[in-house]
Structure formats: structure tokens, C-alpha cells
Amino acid sequence: MSVPEAANAAPDGSTCVVLGAGSWGTALAIQLARVALPTLLWGRDATHLAELARDRRNARYLPDAPFPEQLRIEPELKSALQVSRDVIVAVPSHALRGMLQEIAPHLRAEARVAWATKGFELSTGLLPHQVAREVLGESVPTAVISGPTFAKEVGAGLPTAMTIAASDPEYAAELAQRFSGQNFRAYTSTDITGVEVGGAIKNVMAIGAGISDGLGFGANTRIALIARGLVEMTRLGVALGARKETFMGLAGLGDLVLTCTDNQSRNRRFGLALASGENVAAAQKTIGQVVEGVLAANAVRSVAQRAGVEMPICEQVYRVVHEGVAPKDAVKELMSRALKPE
């Protein structure tokens, strides 16, 4: 049974529903509601949802971001989908396919689905839009939401910019309009592949940046990693059909720099923990939330190998995370590679 507050959802399809009540899903729901859109927030944990409805904030993840009046909690997934034209999926990459399969039978005829999921699907090497096409088919309009955004700052209403990519420019523009407000600006793109590749690889690079800084290697090393990481990101993206210029924008360079340089990044903090001597399991426990770069390191390596693309930084992050190579040995391996033109 729905909580009483969800009854205020608009029946005309102007309601948006965000699926996933973690930090990022909550922040996106807050932003949509902040610009006066009727917004529902759904999650799997009924106890957590009851707390959100009671406290009018997500005390677990964003305690300092009270819910706007237009944000309502809806614990019944089918009920949320029945009143929502725009569906925003905010779940980790490993959960995306299952989430899409679950909602597919209940979508409205005119429904549009976007996701804020970053990363290749581990078992298939598919990007999120390719997973969505397999599950939802070609008839459902789809989009990806990405860019340099920390949930805490979006929840606080600090000035933020992001990218929305869709094959249909009109859908991208309308979704961008729905998100944009006084301190939030959304840009549009039709390069879904480029935007998604940027979002997948930046998490791996952020682990590398955390390792580098944790070992005390300094600013020179950090900027070299970011610059060469951008080269690797672009190289793979272009090989997969993306446009090179996409990687100089918010979803490429912007997200890469943000995630590699600020400790709000779980992936960067994970790298710092590894450099301090913690093993992978202990480091993940220290973070306490999903560290996307762990699975992404494996998936990116597999995709790069299939595409015949050389990605030495990603390769070494993979070896540290999945093969137990000591961080210092991984750095030594990178620095001893044969010299070549930039």
C-alpha cells in the first residue's frame, strides 16, 4: 500500500519517478522536485523508505538535504510507474538489467526511461544504452544522465552542470529542461556512447588517482595520470563509436577531474585506502557504499582487450584490485614502459 503522501502524484504524466533511494537517486529526486515537478522516489528497502517519508530527508546518505514539498515517497513500484511518464533509474551498473526487466511490463505506453548508471555491464561488456535496448526494445525513448556531479552538492543546491544524452534531441532537451533550475544546468548531447564511456572509465582512473596520492607521489603524478587517463578514455570511446570531442566536455574531462581530485569520490577514497595497506575487502568495507570502479576495472579491461585498445593505467588498476599486485609495483610498471610520442 502506498504511503499517503504519494497520492499527490499528478495523473497527467508530468510526474517523474526516480528508482533508487541511495545518495544519487535521492539527490536527483530532490533536484527534480526543487524545480516544482511532482516527483516520486522509490527504493527496495521498505524500512528505509518509511524513514524517508517520516523524516522528509535521507538521513542515511544526505542528512543535510531536506525534501522539497513536491517530493513524495512511493514504496509500490507499479503504482509509481502508473502515474509517471518519465522514469529515472539510479542503480549501480550491475543492477541495471534486472531493474529494467522489472519495470518493463509496467511502463506506461508513453513512458520514457533515463538512467544515471555508469559502467559497462560486467558479464557482457555492454554499455547501459545497449542493455536498455535489449530489455526495452527500440520503441521506448531512452537517455543517459551523466557528468561531474557529487550527490551531496546537488542535494545542497550548489551550482552544478551535467550532461543528458539521447538519440532523440527533443527528448534530451525536454529532460534537460526538467532538471534545470537556478543553480542547476543540464547540457544535451546525442553521443550516448561517448557520455557512457566517460562515466565508466573515470571511476577506474579515480582509484588510480587515490592510489597515487595515497603513496605520496604528489601533484605532478596526479595530473599526469589524469591527462593520460583522458587519452585512454578517448581512445576506447572512439574505438566503440563515440565522438572524440565528447571527451573534452562535462561527461569526459569534467567527470574525470572531479572524481580523481576530490575525496567525496568513493573510488578515490578506495584508492587511498589501498595505498595505506588495506586489502580490497577492507577498503570496500571502509567506504560503506558501492565502489563502482572495482567492477568497472574488470569490465573496462575486458572491453579494451576485445577492442584491441591499449589502456595501461586501467590495466594496472585492474591488476592491483583483482590480482593483488602491490600499488608501488603497479606504478613502477607504468613508469618503466617504453618511451613513445604523446
Disulfide bonds with the S-S distance in Angstrom:
none
